[in-house]
Amino acid sequence: MNSVYIQSSSPVDNIITSPAETSHRNRAKRAGTIQVVEFILGNDMFAIDLFDTREVITQTEVTPLPNTPPYLKGIIDLRGSITTIIDLKDLMHISAESKGKKNSRIIVLDRSISSKPVGILVDDVFSVTTYSQDDIDKENTSARDTHRDIIGVIRKKTKSVGEKDKSDLVLWLDIRKMIEKIEADL
């Protein structure tokens, strides 16, 4: 059973997954829905599976490690556990700076993702959202067939100023595959 604790000043404050919520997660998967943590990198929205995360923390002092790839920002002491921090923008070669106020966060990944504790640095965490399978296009972006590590593209329905429906696109990343590729560097 995964427990998810999210600590930040973003809209996902203090979310804890209880056994009842885990049961709900299993029902939700059967019902054709997914839950994701949405976050911002540069000017774009991305998402990872909620149950691949353990918690979200405010960015803290990161101790750099010498002779490591640029995407390995360093390590932090997270309640007695040394956690490696990966800059997801560097890993994905995103150079755009985030518009507006920057609230960098670290999404600490579930221990099932890697043999070592790992966190990913993002520009900001936006929300935890549930989508139906109808909102996801997996046809053109299958991570199995490409090197892009994208599970699908989520069409996020929003209302514009004139109350017309519009869709923003959210790239759903295969964080497990991404970490597996760089496991030797951790």
C-alpha positions in Angstrom: 0.0 0.0 0.0 1.4 3.4 -1.0 1.0 6.4 1.2 1.2 9.8 -0.4 1.9 12.9 1.7 2.2 16.1 -0.2 3.7 19.1 1.6 3.7 22.4 -0.1 1.9 25.7 -0.4 0.4 24.7 -3.7 -3.2 23.5 -4.3 -2.1 20.0 -3.4 -1.4 20.8 0.3 -1.4 18.0 2.8 -3.0 15.2 0.8 -2.7 11.9 2.5 -3.7 8.6 0.9 -5.4 6.4 3.4 -6.2 2.7 3.0 -9.8 3.7 2.0 -8.3 6.1 -0.7 -6.0 3.3 -1.9 -9.1 1.1 -2.3 -10.7 4.0 -4.2 -7.6 4.1 -6.4 -8.1 0.5 -7.3 -11.7 1.1 -8.2 -10.8 4.2 -10.2 -8.3 2.2 -12.3 -11.0 -0.4 -13.0 -13.5 2.4 -13.9 -11.1 3.8 -16.5 -9.7 6.8 -14.7 -6.2 7.9 -13.7 -4.9 10.2 -11.1 -1.9 12.4 -11.8 0.2 15.0 -10.2 0.3 17.9 -12.7 3.4 20.2 -12.7 5.0 22.9 -14.7 8.4 22.8 -16.5 9.2 25.9 -18.4 6.0 27.0 -20.0 4.4 23.6 -20.4 2.3 21.3 -18.2 3.4 17.7 -17.4 2.0 15.0 -15.3 3.1 11.7 -13.6 1.0 9.0 -12.0 0.0 10.1 -8.5 0.9 6.7 -7.1 4.5 7.0 -8.4 4.9 9.9 -5.9 5.4 9.9 -2.1 5.3 13.6 -1.3 5.9 17.1 -2.6 8.2 19.4 -0.7 9.3 23.0 -1.1 12.7 23.3 -2.7 15.4 23.2 -0.1 19.2 23.6 -0.1 20.7 20.9 -2.4 24.3 19.8 -1.9 25.9 19.4 -5.3 27.8 16.2 -6.2 31.0 16.5 -8.2 31.6 14.7 -11.5 27.9 13.9 -12.2 25.7 14.7 -15.2 24.2 18.2 -15.2 20.6 16.8 -14.5 21.8 15.5 -11.1 21.5 18.6 -9.0 22.8 16.8 -5.9 21.4 15.4 -2.6 19.3 16.5 0.3 18.7 15.1 3.8 15.0 14.4 3.9 14.1 13.4 7.5 17.3 11.3 7.8 17.2 9.8 4.3 19.7 11.0 1.8 17.7 11.7 -1.4 19.1 12.3 -4.9 17.6 15.3 -6.7 17.1 15.2 -10.4 16.4 18.5 -12.3 13.7 17.3 -14.7 14.2 20.3 -17.0 17.8 19.5 -17.5 17.0 15.8 -18.0 14.4 16.6 -20.7 16.5 19.4 -22.3 13.9 22.1 -21.5 15.5 25.6 -21.5 12.4 27.8 -21.2 12.0 29.6 -18.0 8.6 29.4 -16.2 6.3 32.4 -16.7 5.1 34.2 -13.6 6.0 33.5 -10.0 8.4 30.5 -9.6 7.6 28.1 -6.8 10.1 25.3 -7.4 9.1 22.1 -5.7 10.6 18.7 -5.3 8.4 15.7 -6.0 9.8 12.8 -4.0 9.1 9.6 -5.9 7.8 6.3 -4.4 10.5 3.9 -3.3 9.2 1.4 -5.9 10.6 3.6 -8.6 14.3 3.3 -7.8 16.7 1.4 -5.5 17.6 4.8 -3.9 15.4 7.7 -2.7 14.9 10.1 -5.6 13.2 13.4 -6.0 12.5 15.4 -9.1 12.9 19.2 -9.2 10.0 21.0 -11.1 9.1 24.7 -11.5 5.8 24.3 -9.7 3.2 21.7 -8.8 -0.2 22.6 -10.1 -2.7 20.0 -8.9 -3.7 16.4 -8.3 -6.3 15.6 -11.0 -8.4 12.6 -12.0 -9.0 12.0 -15.7 -11.0 9.5 -17.7 -9.4 7.4 -20.3 -11.4 9.4 -22.9 -9.3 12.4 -22.0 -6.0 10.7 -22.9 -4.5 10.2 -26.3 -2.1 7.2 -26.2 -2.0 6.4 -29.8 0.6 8.8 -31.1 2.8 9.0 -28.0 3.3 5.4 -26.8 6.4 5.3 -24.6 6.9 1.7 -25.7 7.6 2.7 -29.3 9.6 5.9 -28.8 12.5 7.3 -26.8 10.3 10.3 -25.5 9.1 8.6 -22.3 5.6 9.9 -22.8 2.7 7.7 -21.9 0.0 9.9 -23.4 -1.3 13.4 -24.0 -4.1 14.5 -21.6 -6.7 16.9 -22.9 -7.4 19.1 -19.9 -10.8 20.8 -20.4 -10.8 24.4 -19.2 -13.2 27.4 -19.5 -11.9 30.5 -21.3 -12.9 34.1 -20.5 -15.9 33.9 -22.9 -17.0 30.6 -21.2 -16.2 28.5 -24.3 -14.7 25.1 -23.6 -11.1 24.7 -24.6 -8.5 22.1 -24.0 -5.0 22.5 -22.7 -2.5 19.7 -23.3 -0.7 17.9 -20.5 2.1 15.5 -21.3 1.8 12.4 -19.1 5.4 11.2 -18.5 6.6 7.6 -17.8 8.7 8.6 -14.8 9.5 4.9 -14.1 11.1 4.5 -17.5 12.9 7.8 -17.2 14.5 6.9 -13.9 15.3 3.4 -15.1 17.4 4.9 -17.9 19.5 6.9 -15.5 19.6 4.5 -12.6 23.4 3.9 -13.0 24.0 7.6 -12.5 22.1 7.7 -9.2 
